[in-house]
Protein backbone atom coordinates (compact mmCIF):
# COMPACT_ATOMS: atom_id res chain seq x y z
CA UNK A 1 0.00 0.00 0.00
CA UNK A 2 1.39 3.34 -0.99
CA UNK A 3 1.21 5.74 1.95
CA UNK A 4 0.60 8.79 -0.22
CA UNK A 5 -2.03 7.28 -2.52
CA UNK A 6 -5.49 8.64 -1.83
CA UNK A 7 -8.41 6.75 -3.27
CA UNK A 8 -11.97 7.98 -2.81
CA UNK A 9 -12.51 5.85 0.29
CA UNK A 10 -9.35 7.11 1.99
CA UNK A 11 -10.13 10.74 1.11
CA UNK A 12 -13.56 10.41 2.67
CA UNK A 13 -12.07 8.71 5.75
CA UNK A 14 -9.45 11.47 6.11
CA UNK A 15 -12.02 14.26 5.82
CA UNK A 16 -14.28 12.62 8.40
CA UNK A 17 -11.37 12.17 10.81
CA UNK A 18 -10.25 15.77 10.34
CA UNK A 19 -13.80 16.95 11.01
CA UNK A 20 -14.03 14.84 14.17
CA UNK A 21 -10.62 15.97 15.47
CA UNK A 22 -11.17 19.66 14.74
CA UNK A 23 -14.88 20.01 15.57
CA UNK A 24 -14.29 21.27 19.12
CA UNK A 25 -11.83 24.08 18.20
CA UNK A 26 -14.03 25.15 15.29
CA UNK A 27 -17.03 25.38 17.62
CA UNK A 28 -14.93 27.35 20.14
CA UNK A 29 -14.16 29.95 17.47
CA UNK A 30 -17.83 30.68 16.75
CA UNK A 31 -18.99 34.06 18.09
CA UNK A 32 -21.81 32.62 20.22
CA UNK A 33 -21.09 32.82 23.94
CA UNK A 34 -23.33 29.87 24.85
CA UNK A 35 -21.43 27.56 22.49
CA UNK A 36 -18.08 28.80 23.82
CA UNK A 37 -19.15 27.99 27.39
CA UNK A 38 -20.28 24.48 26.42
CA UNK A 39 -17.09 23.59 24.52
CA UNK A 40 -14.65 25.07 27.06
CA UNK A 41 -14.02 21.81 28.94
CA UNK A 42 -13.76 19.68 25.76
CA UNK A 43 -11.32 22.28 24.39
CA UNK A 44 -9.14 21.85 27.50
CA UNK A 45 -9.07 18.12 26.86
CA UNK A 46 -8.36 18.70 23.15
CA UNK A 47 -5.33 20.83 24.01
CA UNK A 48 -4.05 18.55 26.77
CA UNK A 49 -4.32 15.23 24.94
CA UNK A 50 -1.73 16.41 22.43
CA UNK A 51 -0.07 19.15 24.49
CA UNK A 52 0.93 17.24 27.63
CA UNK A 53 3.12 14.66 25.87
CA UNK A 54 4.74 17.42 23.82
CA UNK A 55 5.35 19.52 26.95
CA UNK A 56 6.71 16.59 28.92
CA UNK A 57 9.35 15.77 26.32
CA UNK A 58 10.65 19.32 26.75
CA UNK A 59 9.42 21.30 23.75
CA UNK A 60 9.92 24.96 24.76
CA UNK A 61 6.60 26.19 23.36
CA UNK A 62 4.57 24.70 26.23
CA UNK A 63 4.31 25.28 29.97
CA UNK A 64 2.71 22.81 32.35
CA UNK A 65 0.33 24.42 34.87
CA UNK A 66 -2.56 23.33 37.09
CA UNK A 67 -4.92 22.53 34.22
CA UNK A 68 -2.34 20.90 31.96
CA UNK A 69 -0.21 22.12 29.10
CA UNK A 70 -0.51 25.75 28.05
CA UNK A 71 0.66 26.45 24.50
CA UNK A 72 2.84 29.54 24.25
CA UNK A 73 1.99 31.43 21.09
CA UNK A 74 1.07 30.35 17.61
CA UNK A 75 3.82 27.74 17.38
CA UNK A 76 2.41 25.83 20.36
CA UNK A 77 -1.07 25.72 18.86
CA UNK A 78 0.42 24.80 15.48
CA UNK A 79 2.18 21.82 17.04
CA UNK A 80 -1.10 20.62 18.55
CA UNK A 81 -2.81 21.04 15.18
CA UNK A 82 0.02 19.12 13.51
CA UNK A 83 -0.35 16.24 15.97
CA UNK A 84 -4.08 15.92 15.23
CA UNK A 85 -3.57 16.26 11.47
CA UNK A 86 -0.90 13.53 11.52
CA UNK A 87 -3.15 11.33 13.65
CA UNK A 88 -5.96 11.74 11.11
CA UNK A 89 -3.55 11.01 8.25
CA UNK A 90 -2.27 7.79 9.80
CA UNK A 91 -5.71 6.67 10.96
CA UNK A 92 -7.02 7.18 7.42
CA UNK A 93 -4.78 4.29 6.34
CA UNK A 94 -6.71 1.86 8.52
CA UNK A 95 -9.76 0.03 7.32
CA UNK A 96 -10.55 -1.85 4.15
CA UNK A 97 -8.02 -1.36 1.35
CA UNK A 98 -8.91 0.22 -1.98
CA UNK A 99 -9.86 -2.09 -4.83
CA UNK A 100 -7.42 -1.32 -7.64
CA UNK A 101 -8.02 -3.11 -10.93
CA UNK A 102 -4.43 -2.42 -12.05
CA UNK A 103 -2.98 -4.39 -9.11
CA UNK A 104 -4.71 -7.58 -10.24
CA UNK A 105 -3.52 -7.42 -13.86
C-alpha positions in Angstrom: 0.0 0.0 0.0 1.4 3.3 -1.0 1.2 5.7 1.9 0.6 8.8 -0.2 -2.0 7.3 -2.5 -5.5 8.6 -1.8 -8.4 6.8 -3.3 -12.0 8.0 -2.8 -12.5 5.9 0.3 -9.3 7.1 2.0 -10.1 10.7 1.1 -13.6 10.4 2.7 -12.1 8.7 5.8 -9.5 11.5 6.1 -12.0 14.3 5.8 -14.3 12.6 8.4 -11.4 12.2 10.8 -10.3 15.8 10.3 -13.8 17.0 11.0 -14.0 14.8 14.2 -10.6 16.0 15.5 -11.2 19.7 14.7 -14.9 20.0 15.6 -14.3 21.3 19.1 -11.8 24.1 18.2 -14.0 25.1 15.3 -17.0 25.4 17.6 -14.9 27.3 20.1 -14.2 30.0 17.5 -17.8 30.7 16.8 -19.0 34.1 18.1 -21.8 32.6 20.2 -21.1 32.8 23.9 -23.3 29.9 24.9 -21.4 27.6 22.5 -18.1 28.8 23.8 -19.1 28.0 27.4 -20.3 24.5 26.4 -17.1 23.6 24.5 -14.7 25.1 27.1 -14.0 21.8 28.9 -13.8 19.7 25.8 -11.3 22.3 24.4 -9.1 21.9 27.5 -9.1 18.1 26.9 -8.4 18.7 23.1 -5.3 20.8 24.0 -4.1 18.6 26.8 -4.3 15.2 24.9 -1.7 16.4 22.4 -0.1 19.2 24.5 0.9 17.2 27.6 3.1 14.7 25.9 4.7 17.4 23.8 5.3 19.5 26.9 6.7 16.6 28.9 9.4 15.8 26.3 10.6 19.3 26.7 9.4 21.3 23.7 9.9 25.0 24.8 6.6 26.2 23.4 4.6 24.7 26.2 4.3 25.3 30.0 2.7 22.8 32.3 0.3 24.4 34.9 -2.6 23.3 37.1 -4.9 22.5 34.2 -2.3 20.9 32.0 -0.2 22.1 29.1 -0.5 25.8 28.1 0.7 26.5 24.5 2.8 29.5 24.2 2.0 31.4 21.1 1.1 30.3 17.6 3.8 27.7 17.4 2.4 25.8 20.4 -1.1 25.7 18.9 0.4 24.8 15.5 2.2 21.8 17.0 -1.1 20.6 18.5 -2.8 21.0 15.2 0.0 19.1 13.5 -0.4 16.2 16.0 -4.1 15.9 15.2 -3.6 16.3 11.5 -0.9 13.5 11.5 -3.2 11.3 13.6 -6.0 11.7 11.1 -3.5 11.0 8.2 -2.3 7.8 9.8 -5.7 6.7 11.0 -7.0 7.2 7.4 -4.8 4.3 6.3 -6.7 1.9 8.5 -9.8 0.0 7.3 -10.5 -1.9 4.2 -8.0 -1.4 1.3 -8.9 0.2 -2.0 -9.9 -2.1 -4.8 -7.4 -1.3 -7.6 -8.0 -3.1 -10.9 -4.4 -2.4 -12.0 -3.0 -4.4 -9.1 -4.7 -7.6 -10.2 -3.5 -7.4 -13.9 
